[in-house]
Amino acid sequence: MLPLVNDLTMWPAARHRAALLGQARGRVLDVGIGTGLNLRCYSGIDSLVGLDRSAGMLRVCRRRARAMPWPVELIRERAEQLPFAAGEFDTVVATFVLCSVADPVAAAAEMRRVLRPGGAVLFLEHERDPDERIARWQRAVRRPWGVLFGGCDPTRDPLAALTGAGLAIRQTRHFAGRWFPVVRRHVAGIAVAEAPPIGPAERPRPSLRPSR
């Protein structure tokens, strides 16, 4: 059921998704690619690697990937330990990812590590609401909400996770969704790495097998 729930809840952000991802260039890593809703938003890229922890999501994504005009590789893996060398990608994409990973700062640090100098992280996330009345509601429903929506935590602060990983926020645009008041507040933007990467410069790359 999770792929169906994902598509039904994510389609209202399509306009914002397309505006952001049209800026992706070169070799792209899409962290948390899910069912592949991002695929139709890319243009002018060389190749794409899509990563997700859910085999069910990747099965749906694989069908959509067949129609793409550029190479697509899909891998089942966690965002907190990306199986790639440092500086391997020109663009890293995170759309509604930092809300559901176990450690958002570790995931953001990994995105930073695999990004080449001068590359960018394109992000689209929902965030903790600045209205304390809604924030209290978000905290109250956090556990059942996570069970229903694949571990999603509506109380996360994605900008804090990105900056905590050493990324510099270069653009942001906040907007309010008109669906699901629990995740009403959204932010889209671009982050770049300006200082030396956090953690080891290289990570051994395991043998990658397509998810089944």
C-alpha positions as a Markdown table, in Angstrom:
| # | Residue | x | y | z |
|---|---|---|---|---|
| 1 | Met | 0.0 | 0.0 | 0.0 |
| 2 | Leu | 2.9 | 2.4 | 0.7 |
| 3 | Pro | 3.6 | 3.2 | -3.0 |
| 4 | Leu | -0.1 | 4.1 | -3.6 |
| 5 | Val | -0.2 | 6.2 | -0.4 |
| 6 | Asn | 3.0 | 7.9 | -1.5 |
| 7 | Asp | 1.6 | 8.9 | -4.9 |
| 8 | Leu | -1.7 | 10.1 | -3.6 |
| 9 | Thr | -0.1 | 12.3 | -0.9 |
| 10 | Met | 2.8 | 13.7 | -3.0 |
| 11 | Trp | 1.0 | 14.8 | -6.2 |
| 12 | Pro | -0.2 | 18.2 | -4.9 |
| 13 | Ala | 3.5 | 19.3 | -4.7 |
| 14 | Ala | 4.0 | 18.6 | -8.4 |
| 15 | Arg | 4.4 | 22.2 | -9.5 |
| 16 | His | 7.0 | 23.0 | -6.9 |
| 17 | Arg | 8.8 | 19.7 | -7.6 |
| 18 | Ala | 9.1 | 20.5 | -11.3 |
| 19 | Ala | 10.4 | 24.1 | -10.8 |
| 20 | Leu | 13.1 | 22.8 | -8.5 |
| 21 | Leu | 14.3 | 19.7 | -10.3 |
| 22 | Gly | 14.5 | 21.4 | -13.7 |
| 23 | Gln | 17.7 | 22.9 | -12.3 |
| 24 | Ala | 19.4 | 19.5 | -11.9 |
| 25 | Arg | 22.5 | 19.0 | -14.1 |
| 26 | Gly | 25.1 | 16.3 | -15.0 |
| 27 | Arg | 25.2 | 13.1 | -13.0 |
| 28 | Val | 22.3 | 13.1 | -10.5 |
| 29 | Leu | 21.7 | 11.2 | -7.3 |
| 30 | Asp | 18.1 | 11.1 | -6.2 |
| 31 | Val | 18.0 | 10.1 | -2.5 |
| 32 | Gly | 14.7 | 8.6 | -1.6 |
| 33 | Ile | 13.4 | 8.4 | -5.1 |
| 34 | Gly | 10.3 | 6.5 | -4.0 |
| 35 | Thr | 8.0 | 5.6 | -6.9 |
| 36 | Gly | 9.8 | 7.9 | -9.3 |
| 37 | Leu | 7.5 | 11.0 | -9.3 |
| 38 | Asn | 10.7 | 13.0 | -9.8 |
| 39 | Leu | 11.6 | 11.4 | -13.0 |
| 40 | Arg | 9.4 | 13.4 | -15.4 |
| 41 | Cys | 10.7 | 16.7 | -13.8 |
| 42 | Tyr | 14.3 | 16.3 | -14.9 |
| 43 | Ser | 15.6 | 17.7 | -18.2 |
| 44 | Gly | 19.1 | 18.2 | -19.5 |
| 45 | Ile | 20.8 | 15.7 | -17.2 |
| 46 | Asp | 23.4 | 13.1 | -18.2 |
| 47 | Ser | 22.4 | 10.1 | -16.0 |
| 48 | Leu | 20.6 | 9.4 | -12.7 |
| 49 | Val | 21.0 | 7.0 | -9.8 |
| 50 | Gly | 17.9 | 6.6 | -7.7 |
| 51 | Leu | 18.1 | 5.3 | -4.1 |
| 52 | Asp | 15.4 | 4.1 | -1.8 |
| 53 | Arg | 15.1 | 1.8 | 1.2 |
| 54 | Ser | 11.7 | 0.3 | 0.0 |
| 55 | Ala | 11.7 | -2.5 | -2.5 |
| 56 | Gly | 8.0 | -1.9 | -3.2 |
| 57 | Met | 8.7 | 1.8 | -4.1 |
| 58 | Leu | 11.6 | 0.8 | -6.4 |
| 59 | Arg | 9.4 | -1.7 | -8.3 |
| 60 | Val | 7.0 | 1.1 | -9.2 |
| 61 | Cys | 9.9 | 3.4 | -10.0 |
| 62 | Arg | 11.6 | 0.9 | -12.3 |
| 63 | Arg | 8.5 | 0.8 | -14.5 |
| 64 | Arg | 8.5 | 4.6 | -14.8 |
| 65 | Ala | 12.3 | 4.7 | -15.4 |
| 66 | Arg | 12.0 | 2.6 | -18.6 |
| 67 | Ala | 10.5 | 5.7 | -20.4 |
| 68 | Met | 13.4 | 8.0 | -19.5 |
| 69 | Pro | 15.8 | 9.1 | -22.3 |
| 70 | Trp | 18.9 | 8.9 | -20.1 |
| 71 | Pro | 20.4 | 6.0 | -18.1 |
| 72 | Val | 18.7 | 5.3 | -14.7 |
| 73 | Glu | 20.2 | 3.0 | -12.1 |
| 74 | Leu | 18.1 | 2.1 | -9.1 |
| 75 | Ile | 19.6 | 0.9 | -5.8 |
| 76 | Arg | 18.0 | -0.3 | -2.5 |
| 77 | Glu | 20.0 | 1.4 | 0.3 |
| 78 | Arg | 19.8 | 3.7 | 3.2 |
| 79 | Ala | 20.5 | 7.5 | 2.9 |
| 80 | Glu | 22.7 | 7.5 | 6.0 |
| 81 | Gln | 25.4 | 5.4 | 4.3 |
| 82 | Leu | 25.5 | 6.0 | 0.6 |
| 83 | Pro | 27.6 | 3.5 | -1.3 |
| 84 | Phe | 29.4 | 6.0 | -3.5 |
| 85 | Ala | 32.8 | 7.7 | -3.5 |
| 86 | Ala | 33.2 | 11.3 | -2.5 |
| 87 | Gly | 32.5 | 13.8 | -5.2 |
| 88 | Glu | 30.7 | 11.4 | -7.5 |
| 89 | Phe | 27.7 | 13.5 | -8.4 |
| 90 | Asp | 27.0 | 16.9 | -9.9 |
| 91 | Thr | 23.6 | 17.2 | -8.3 |
| 92 | Val | 22.0 | 15.5 | -5.3 |
| 93 | Val | 18.2 | 15.6 | -4.9 |
| 94 | Ala | 16.2 | 15.1 | -1.7 |
| 95 | Thr | 12.4 | 15.4 | -1.9 |
| 96 | Phe | 10.5 | 14.5 | 1.2 |
| 97 | Val | 13.4 | 12.4 | 2.5 |
| 98 | Leu | 14.7 | 14.1 | 5.6 |
| 99 | Cys | 11.4 | 13.6 | 7.4 |
| 100 | Ser | 11.6 | 9.9 | 7.3 |
| 101 | Val | 15.3 | 8.9 | 7.6 |
| 102 | Ala | 16.5 | 7.7 | 11.1 |
| 103 | Asp | 19.2 | 10.4 | 11.2 |
| 104 | Pro | 18.6 | 13.4 | 9.0 |
| 105 | Val | 21.9 | 15.1 | 9.8 |
| 106 | Ala | 23.8 | 11.9 | 8.9 |
| 107 | Ala | 21.8 | 11.6 | 5.7 |
| 108 | Ala | 22.6 | 15.2 | 4.8 |
| 109 | Ala | 26.3 | 14.7 | 5.5 |
| 110 | Glu | 26.3 | 11.8 | 3.1 |
| 111 | Met | 24.7 | 13.9 | 0.4 |
| 112 | Arg | 27.4 | 16.5 | 1.0 |
| 113 | Arg | 30.2 | 13.9 | 0.9 |
| 114 | Val | 29.2 | 12.5 | -2.5 |
| 115 | Leu | 28.6 | 15.9 | -4.1 |
| 116 | Arg | 31.4 | 17.2 | -6.3 |
| 117 | Pro | 32.9 | 20.7 | -5.5 |
| 118 | Gly | 30.6 | 23.3 | -7.0 |
| 119 | Gly | 27.6 | 20.9 | -7.0 |
| 120 | Ala | 24.3 | 21.5 | -5.4 |
| 121 | Val | 21.7 | 19.7 | -3.2 |
| 122 | Leu | 18.2 | 20.4 | -4.4 |
| 123 | Phe | 15.7 | 19.9 | -1.6 |
| 124 | Leu | 11.9 | 19.9 | -1.2 |
| 125 | Glu | 10.7 | 19.0 | 2.3 |
| 126 | His | 8.0 | 19.7 | 4.8 |
| 127 | Glu | 8.9 | 21.1 | 8.1 |
| 128 | Arg | 7.8 | 21.7 | 11.7 |
| 129 | Asp | 5.1 | 24.4 | 11.6 |
| 130 | Pro | 6.1 | 27.8 | 13.1 |
| 131 | Asp | 2.6 | 28.1 | 14.6 |
| 132 | Glu | 2.9 | 26.6 | 18.0 |
| 133 | Arg | -0.7 | 25.4 | 18.0 |
| 134 | Ile | -0.1 | 23.3 | 14.9 |
| 135 | Ala | 3.4 | 22.3 | 16.2 |
| 136 | Arg | 1.7 | 20.8 | 19.3 |
| 137 | Trp | -0.7 | 18.9 | 17.1 |
| 138 | Gln | 2.3 | 17.6 | 15.0 |
| 139 | Arg | 4.0 | 16.3 | 18.1 |
| 140 | Ala | 0.8 | 14.7 | 19.3 |
| 141 | Val | 0.2 | 12.7 | 16.1 |
| 142 | Arg | 3.9 | 12.0 | 15.3 |
| 143 | Arg | 3.9 | 8.3 | 16.1 |
| 144 | Pro | 0.6 | 7.2 | 14.3 |
| 145 | Trp | 1.5 | 9.5 | 11.4 |
| 146 | Gly | 4.8 | 7.8 | 11.0 |
| 147 | Val | 3.2 | 4.3 | 11.0 |
| 148 | Leu | 0.7 | 5.4 | 8.3 |
| 149 | Phe | 3.3 | 7.2 | 6.1 |
| 150 | Gly | 6.5 | 5.2 | 6.1 |
| 151 | Gly | 8.2 | 6.7 | 9.1 |
| 152 | Cys | 7.5 | 10.3 | 8.2 |
| 153 | Asp | 8.0 | 12.7 | 11.2 |
| 154 | Pro | 6.1 | 16.0 | 10.8 |
| 155 | Thr | 8.2 | 17.7 | 13.5 |
| 156 | Arg | 11.5 | 17.7 | 11.6 |
| 157 | Asp | 13.5 | 20.8 | 10.7 |
| 158 | Pro | 15.2 | 20.1 | 7.4 |
| 159 | Leu | 17.1 | 23.3 | 7.2 |
| 160 | Ala | 18.7 | 22.6 | 10.5 |
| 161 | Ala | 19.7 | 19.1 | 9.3 |
| 162 | Leu | 21.3 | 20.5 | 6.1 |
| 163 | Thr | 23.2 | 23.2 | 7.9 |
| 164 | Gly | 24.2 | 20.8 | 10.7 |
| 165 | Ala | 25.8 | 18.6 | 8.0 |
| 166 | Gly | 27.9 | 21.6 | 6.8 |
| 167 | Leu | 25.8 | 22.6 | 3.8 |
| 168 | Ala | 25.2 | 26.3 | 3.1 |
| 169 | Ile | 21.7 | 27.2 | 2.2 |
| 170 | Arg | 21.7 | 29.4 | -1.0 |
| 171 | Gln | 18.0 | 29.6 | -1.9 |
| 172 | Thr | 14.8 | 28.9 | 0.0 |
| 173 | Arg | 11.2 | 29.3 | -0.7 |
| 174 | His | 8.6 | 28.5 | 1.9 |
| 175 | Phe | 5.0 | 27.7 | 0.9 |
| 176 | Ala | 1.9 | 26.2 | 2.6 |
| 177 | Gly | 0.3 | 23.1 | 1.2 |
| 178 | Arg | -3.5 | 23.0 | 1.1 |
| 179 | Trp | -3.6 | 19.3 | 2.0 |
| 180 | Phe | -2.9 | 17.5 | 5.3 |
| 181 | Pro | -2.6 | 20.3 | 7.8 |
| 182 | Val | -0.2 | 18.1 | 9.8 |
| 183 | Val | 2.4 | 18.8 | 7.1 |
| 184 | Arg | 1.2 | 22.2 | 5.9 |
| 185 | Arg | 4.5 | 24.0 | 6.0 |
| 186 | His | 7.0 | 23.3 | 3.1 |
| 187 | Val | 10.4 | 24.5 | 2.0 |
| 188 | Ala | 12.2 | 24.1 | -1.3 |
| 189 | Gly | 15.7 | 25.3 | -2.0 |
| 190 | Ile | 19.3 | 24.8 | -2.9 |
| 191 | Ala | 22.3 | 24.0 | -0.6 |
| 192 | Val | 26.0 | 23.9 | -1.5 |
| 193 | Ala | 29.1 | 22.6 | 0.3 |
| 194 | Glu | 31.7 | 25.3 | 0.9 |
| 195 | Ala | 34.1 | 23.6 | 3.5 |
| 196 | Pro | 35.9 | 20.3 | 3.3 |
| 197 | Pro | 33.6 | 17.3 | 3.6 |
| 198 | Ile | 32.7 | 15.9 | 7.0 |
| 199 | Gly | 33.9 | 12.4 | 7.7 |
| 200 | Pro | 36.1 | 10.1 | 5.5 |
| 201 | Ala | 37.0 | 11.5 | 2.1 |
| 202 | Glu | 36.3 | 8.1 | 0.5 |
| 203 | Arg | 34.0 | 5.3 | 1.4 |
| 204 | Pro | 34.6 | 1.8 | -0.1 |
| 205 | Arg | 32.0 | 1.1 | -2.7 |
| 206 | Pro | 30.3 | -2.3 | -2.4 |
| 207 | Ser | 29.2 | -4.4 | -5.3 |
| 208 | Leu | 25.9 | -2.8 | -6.3 |
| 209 | Arg | 23.1 | -5.1 | -7.3 |
| 210 | Pro | 19.8 | -3.8 | -8.7 |
| 211 | Ser | 17.0 | -4.1 | -6.3 |
| 212 | Arg | 14.5 | -6.8 | -7.0 |
